């Protein structure tokens, strides 16, 4: 099989449409988080070491922190963004109740934030991946949009894969619920969202990936 260049799905083709997808993703997360009880807020997410509460603290950090504050926190973390993100997620969740963080998300569903150099697709990737971190861990995947997941998969380049510690050489990813493939080699088949989890180093629920290359995707380093 020769490598195929992944394409963005119809309906998620330009900056405006990608931003609309970001808004839809955040609204879906508002609905998800609004339905949680106290026990579920304390449940582990798929983002290693974080509870669902801490995950939402991280997701809403761009709305609550100015750029100078982010730069200061990175300096305090000796230039390590992942260390900074981990510290702030834990500290913010310790001082801010879930209801406060949820209100921040609700108030900023249309916020134009994007990660530095990432643009609208970077914002969509951030929100979709962390949305899966919560929804899959809680068994509450009904808000997940296949179209948004495929848009994120299609936009992952070498830089993103390196940040996740992912090596796709020698494997062929194939979504079973969407027209999306990537790479050549040992097949790895599964739903688009499960392939995205695997690519991002998240633990995929048992039985969701199949093919000769599936065993390769044991959870590894998780970049924030």
C-alpha positions in Angstrom: 0.0 0.0 0.0 1.4 3.4 -0.9 1.0 6.3 1.6 -2.1 8.4 1.1 -2.1 12.1 1.9 -4.9 12.6 4.5 -7.4 15.3 3.6 -9.7 17.3 5.8 -13.3 16.2 5.6 -15.9 18.2 3.8 -17.3 20.9 6.0 -14.0 21.6 7.9 -12.0 23.3 5.2 -11.2 26.9 6.2 -10.4 28.9 9.3 -14.0 30.0 9.8 -15.4 26.4 9.5 -12.6 25.1 11.8 -13.5 27.8 14.4 -17.2 26.7 14.1 -16.0 23.2 14.9 -14.2 24.5 17.9 -17.3 26.2 19.2 -19.3 23.0 18.6 -16.7 20.9 20.5 -16.7 23.3 23.5 -20.5 23.3 23.6 -20.5 19.5 23.6 -18.0 19.6 26.5 -20.2 22.1 28.4 -23.0 19.6 28.2 -20.8 16.7 29.2 -19.3 18.5 32.3 -22.7 19.9 33.3 -24.0 16.3 33.8 -21.2 15.1 36.1 -21.5 14.3 39.8 -18.9 14.8 42.5 -17.5 11.3 42.1 -17.0 11.8 38.4 -15.1 15.0 38.8 -12.5 13.1 40.9 -12.2 10.3 38.3 -9.0 9.9 36.4 -9.0 11.2 32.9 -7.0 9.7 30.0 -4.5 12.5 30.3 -1.9 10.8 32.6 -2.0 12.0 36.2 -5.0 14.3 35.9 -8.5 13.9 37.3 -11.4 15.2 35.2 -11.4 18.3 37.4 -7.7 19.0 36.7 -8.2 18.3 33.0 -10.9 21.1 32.9 -8.6 23.4 34.7 -6.1 22.9 32.0 -8.6 23.2 29.2 -9.8 26.6 30.5 -6.4 27.9 31.3 -6.1 29.9 28.0 -9.3 31.8 28.9 -8.1 32.6 32.4 -4.4 33.4 31.9 -3.0 36.3 29.9 0.0 35.7 27.6 2.4 37.4 30.0 1.2 35.2 32.8 1.7 32.1 30.7 5.3 33.2 29.9 6.0 33.9 33.5 4.7 30.4 34.5 6.8 28.8 31.8 9.9 30.6 33.1 9.1 29.4 36.6 8.9 25.9 35.2 12.5 26.3 33.8 11.1 26.5 30.2 9.3 23.2 30.3 5.7 23.8 29.1 4.5 20.4 30.1 5.8 20.9 33.7 4.1 24.3 33.7 0.8 22.9 32.5 0.8 20.1 35.0 1.6 22.5 37.9 -1.1 25.0 37.0 -3.8 22.3 36.3 -3.2 20.9 39.8 -3.0 24.3 41.5 -6.0 25.7 39.7 -8.2 22.7 40.4 -7.2 22.9 44.1 -8.4 26.5 44.4 -11.3 26.6 41.8 -14.4 24.4 42.1 -15.6 22.5 39.1 -18.6 24.9 38.8 -16.2 27.9 38.4 -14.2 26.1 35.7 -17.3 25.0 33.9 -18.7 28.6 33.9 -15.4 29.7 32.4 -15.8 27.1 29.6 -19.4 28.1 29.0 -18.5 31.8 28.8 -15.8 31.2 26.3 -17.1 28.7 23.8 -16.6 31.3 21.1 -13.2 32.5 22.3 -10.6 32.9 19.5 -7.6 31.4 21.4 -5.2 29.2 19.5 -1.9 27.8 20.7 1.2 29.8 19.5 1.8 28.8 15.9 -1.1 26.4 15.9 -3.9 28.5 14.4 -7.5 27.4 14.4 -6.7 23.8 13.8 -4.4 23.8 16.8 -7.2 25.0 18.9 -9.5 22.3 17.5 -6.9 19.7 18.2 -6.4 20.8 21.8 -10.1 20.8 22.5 -11.0 17.6 20.8 -8.1 15.6 22.3 -8.8 16.8 25.8 -12.5 16.3 25.2 -11.8 12.6 24.5 -9.6 12.5 27.6 -12.7 13.2 29.7 -15.4 11.5 27.7 -13.8 8.2 27.0 -12.5 7.9 30.6 -16.1 8.5 31.8 -17.7 6.3 29.2 -19.6 9.3 28.0 -18.6 9.6 24.3 -21.9 10.7 22.8 -20.8 14.3 22.2 -17.7 13.2 20.2 -18.0 14.3 16.5 -16.4 12.0 14.0 -15.9 14.9 11.6 -14.0 16.9 14.2 -11.9 13.9 15.1 -10.9 13.3 11.4 -10.1 17.0 11.0 -7.6 16.7 13.9 -6.1 13.4 12.6 -5.7 15.0 9.1 -3.9 18.0 10.6 -1.3 16.1 12.7 2.1 16.7 11.2 5.6 15.4 12.2 6.0 18.2 14.9 2.8 17.1 16.6 3.7 13.4 16.5 7.1 14.2 18.0 5.4 16.0 20.9 3.4 12.9 21.6 6.4 10.6 21.2 4.7 8.8 18.4 6.4 7.0 15.6 4.2 5.9 12.7 6.9 4.4 10.5 5.9 1.0 9.2 2.2 1.1 10.2 -0.9 1.9 8.1 -3.7 3.5 10.1 -7.2 3.0 8.7 -10.4 4.4 10.2 -13.3 2.0 10.1 -16.0 4.7 10.4 -14.5 7.4 8.1 -12.7 7.8 4.8 -9.3 8.3 6.4 -6.0 6.4 6.1 -2.4 7.3 6.8 0.9 5.5 6.2 2.0 2.2 4.9 2.9 -1.1 6.6 1.3 -3.2 9.3 -2.4 -2.3 9.5 -4.0 -0.7 12.5 -7.8 -0.4 12.1 -10.3 1.2 14.4 -12.7 4.1 14.8 -11.2 7.5 14.1 -11.4 8.6 17.7 -9.6 5.5 18.9 -6.8 6.0 16.3 -6.5 9.6 17.5 -6.2 8.4 21.1 -3.5 5.9 20.0 -1.6 8.5 18.1 -1.6 10.8 21.1 -0.3 8.2 23.5 -3.6 7.7 25.3 -4.8 4.3 26.5 -7.3 2.9 24.1 -10.0 0.7 25.6 -9.4 -3.0 25.0 -10.6 -4.4 21.7 -11.0 -1.2 19.9 -8.0 -1.5 17.7 -7.2 -4.4 15.4 -4.6 -5.5 12.9 -1.0 -6.6 12.9 0.3 -3.2 14.0 -2.2 -2.6 16.8 0.0 -4.0 19.6 2.5 -1.2 18.9 0.3 1.5 20.4 0.9 1.0 24.1 0.4 4.2 26.0 3.5 6.3 26.1 4.5 9.9 26.9 1.5 12.2 27.0 2.2 15.8 25.9 -0.2 18.3 27.4 
